[in-house]
Amino acid sequence: MLRLRGASSASPIGARVEYVAGGRVVARRQVGSTPGCTGRSWHAVHVGLGRIAGIDAIRIAWPSGATQEVPGPLPVDTALDVTER
């Protein structure tokens, strides 16, 4: 699970996330709004990666236009918090 927080008070809704493993993008997700999430500062992204043992990097394109990469190796089946820089 990836929990995203936008810069200052900006919402991460609309952020695009790519998971990279084995030198290729293995999953893409876009952060959407969730009913009842009003007032929450973190928005979660869940992805199933099957038999993939680890992630090489996570790339995030924020709604502000900024891009950010979380370098790996990153373990699967864990929670990771990322705040926009």
C-alpha positions as CSV (number, residue, x, y, z in Angstrom):
1,M,0.0,0.0,0.0
2,L,1.2,3.5,-0.9
3,R,-0.2,6.4,1.1
4,L,0.2,9.8,-0.6
5,R,0.1,13.3,0.8
6,G,0.2,16.4,-1.4
7,A,2.5,19.4,-0.7
8,S,1.2,21.6,2.1
9,S,-2.6,21.3,2.0
10,A,-2.8,20.2,-1.6
11,S,-4.8,17.0,-2.3
12,P,-3.1,14.1,-4.1
13,I,-6.3,13.2,-5.9
14,G,-5.5,12.8,-9.6
15,A,-1.8,11.8,-8.9
16,R,-0.6,9.0,-11.3
17,V,1.5,6.3,-9.9
18,E,3.7,3.8,-11.7
19,Y,5.4,0.7,-10.1
20,V,8.6,-0.4,-11.8
21,A,10.1,-3.9,-11.5
22,G,12.4,-5.8,-13.7
23,G,13.1,-2.7,-15.8
24,R,9.5,-2.2,-16.8
25,V,6.3,-0.7,-15.5
26,V,4.3,-3.5,-13.9
27,A,1.3,-1.5,-12.6
28,R,-0.3,2.0,-13.0
29,R,-2.8,3.6,-10.7
30,Q,-4.5,7.0,-10.4
31,V,-5.5,8.4,-7.0
32,G,-9.2,8.9,-6.9
33,S,-11.5,10.3,-4.2
34,T,-13.0,7.8,-1.8
35,P,-16.4,8.3,-0.2
36,G,-16.0,9.4,3.4
37,C,-12.4,10.6,3.0
38,T,-13.2,14.3,3.6
39,G,-10.6,15.7,6.0
40,R,-8.1,12.8,5.6
41,S,-4.7,14.0,4.7
42,W,-3.4,10.7,3.3
43,H,-4.9,8.9,0.3
44,A,-4.1,5.2,-0.2
45,V,-3.2,3.4,-3.4
46,H,-3.4,-0.4,-3.4
47,V,-2.0,-2.6,-6.1
48,G,-1.6,-6.3,-6.5
49,L,1.7,-7.4,-7.9
50,G,1.3,-11.1,-8.1
51,R,4.6,-13.0,-7.8
52,I,6.8,-9.9,-8.0
53,A,9.3,-10.0,-5.1
54,G,10.3,-6.4,-5.0
55,I,9.9,-3.0,-6.7
56,D,12.7,-1.2,-8.4
57,A,11.1,2.2,-8.1
58,I,7.8,4.0,-7.7
59,R,7.2,7.0,-10.0
60,I,4.6,9.6,-9.0
61,A,3.2,12.4,-11.3
62,W,1.4,14.8,-8.9
63,P,-1.6,17.0,-9.8
64,S,0.6,20.0,-9.3
65,G,2.8,18.9,-12.3
66,A,5.7,17.8,-10.1
67,T,7.2,14.4,-10.6
68,Q,8.9,12.3,-8.0
69,E,10.6,8.9,-7.9
70,V,10.9,6.7,-4.8
71,P,14.0,4.6,-5.6
72,G,14.2,1.0,-4.6
73,P,14.7,-1.7,-3.9
74,L,11.3,-1.6,-2.1
75,P,9.6,-4.5,-0.5
76,V,6.2,-5.7,-1.5
77,D,3.4,-6.3,1.1
78,T,4.3,-3.2,3.1
79,A,2.9,0.3,3.6
80,L,4.9,3.3,2.4
81,D,4.1,7.0,3.1
82,V,5.2,9.6,0.4
83,T,4.7,13.3,0.7
84,E,5.0,15.5,-2.4
85,R,8.3,17.4,-2.6
